[in-house]
Amino acid sequence: MSENKSINPENNTQNKEKKKDNGFFKSLFNSIFKIEKYPELAAQGVPKALIYLIKLVSIFAVISVAGILYQLNLMLNDAKEELQNNFPDFSYNDGVLDVKSEDVILKENEGIGKIIIDTKTEDENKVNEYINTISENGNGVIILKNRIIVKTEMASGTAIYNYSELLNQMGITSFQKSDVINILSSSQLVNIYISIFILLFVYTFVIYFLNILTYAIFVSIFGCIANLITKLKMRYVAIFNMAIYSITLSTILYMIYTLINVFIDFSIKYFDPMYISIATVYLVAAIFIIKSEFIKKQNELIKIVEVQKNIKEEIENEEEKKEIDKQDKEKEREEKEKEKEEKTKHKNEKDNNLGQEPQEG
C-alpha cells in the first residue's frame, strides 16, 4: 500500500506536466513556430482542435468587441453634445423609438462612420438602401423605429438589434431625450456597456467562429491536394485538425489588423486572400515535413534491414564454417581411428606370424 502511495504523486505530476505541455498557449506557440509539431497537434483529435479554435476565437471576439465599445464610447461622447445642442426631441416606449422629425437625419462620425436615423419608414426596400449606403463606407449605424443596424469593418455583414430585446434586458421600457442625456452623464453607462459587451461578444463570437471554421475547411482542401502529391495517405480528420492550427498566425494578424482599425482608418485590400495564403503555406509545409520525416525513417529502416541482413549472413557463414570445421574434425578423427585400427591389425598379424612353430620335414 505504501509503494502505491509513493508512485501516485509522481504519476499525477507527470499528468499535470503533460496537460500543461498540451495547453492552449503551448499549442498556439507550436502552431506558429514549431511546424514539425503539427502531427502531434493533429493526433490530439478533433475535440481538442475545436476547443483550441473556440479559445482563439474568444480572444479575437473580446478584442473586437473592446474595439467596438471604444468607438461606441467616442460616439456617445459626441452624441451627448449633439443631443444637447442639435438633435430633435425623441421618445421610446415598448420597443418603439419615435424621433420628432419628418426628415431622414444623416450624420457623419469619425469613429462610427455614417449615421442614418429614420423612425418613420416601414419600407424594407428603403432600409436595404440604407444598409447599402453604410456598407459602402465600411462603418455605419442605421437607427429605425424598432431596431438598430450596425456595420463595422471589423465584422463581416451587419448586426441587427431589436430595441425590445436589447433594452428589456436592462430593465428599460421607456425614456425621453432628457433621460438619455442624464444616463450619458451618469454611472449607469457602465452597466449599459456591460450589457452591450455581452450581446456583441455572443454575436461576434458566432460570426468569427463560423468564418474561421469555414476558412479552416477551405485550407484543408489544399492540404488534401498536398496529401495526394506526397502520397502520404493521411486521413482527412488529421488534415482538418492541422488546418485549424495552421490558421493561428493568420488569425493573430487579423487581431492586430482589427486593433489598428480601432485607432486608424486603415485597410488592406487583399487581406482575405493573404489570410488564406498564410494558413495554406503552414499546412502544406507541415505535410511536406511529415513526408520528409517519413522518407528519412524509411531510409533508416532500410539501413537497419541491410545491417540485420549482413549480420544474419555473417552468422550463417560463421555457423557454416563451424559446421565445416566440425565435419573436418570428425573426418580427421575417423581417419585417425581407421589408421589406428590398421596399425593394430598389422601388429596382431605380425605377432601371430612370430608365434607360429617352424614345421619339421
Secondary structure as GFF3:
##gff-version 3
##sequence-region A 1 361
A	DSSP	alpha_helix	2	21	.	.	.	ID=ss1
A	DSSP	alpha_helix	24	33	.	.	.	ID=ss2
A	DSSP	three_ten_helix	35	37	.	.	.	ID=ss3
A	DSSP	alpha_helix	38	43	.	.	.	ID=ss4
A	DSSP	alpha_helix	46	85	.	.	.	ID=ss5
A	DSSP	beta_strand	90	93	.	.	.	ID=ss6
A	DSSP	beta_strand	96	99	.	.	.	ID=ss7
A	DSSP	beta_strand	105	109	.	.	.	ID=ss8
A	DSSP	beta_strand	113	117	.	.	.	ID=ss9
A	DSSP	alpha_helix	124	137	.	.	.	ID=ss10
A	DSSP	beta_strand	140	143	.	.	.	ID=ss11
A	DSSP	beta_strand	147	151	.	.	.	ID=ss12
A	DSSP	beta_strand	159	162	.	.	.	ID=ss13
A	DSSP	alpha_helix	163	168	.	.	.	ID=ss14
A	DSSP	beta_strand	174	176	.	.	.	ID=ss15
A	DSSP	alpha_helix	177	184	.	.	.	ID=ss16
A	DSSP	alpha_helix	188	230	.	.	.	ID=ss17
A	DSSP	alpha_helix	236	246	.	.	.	ID=ss18
A	DSSP	alpha_helix	248	263	.	.	.	ID=ss19
A	DSSP	alpha_helix	271	354	.	.	.	ID=ss20
###
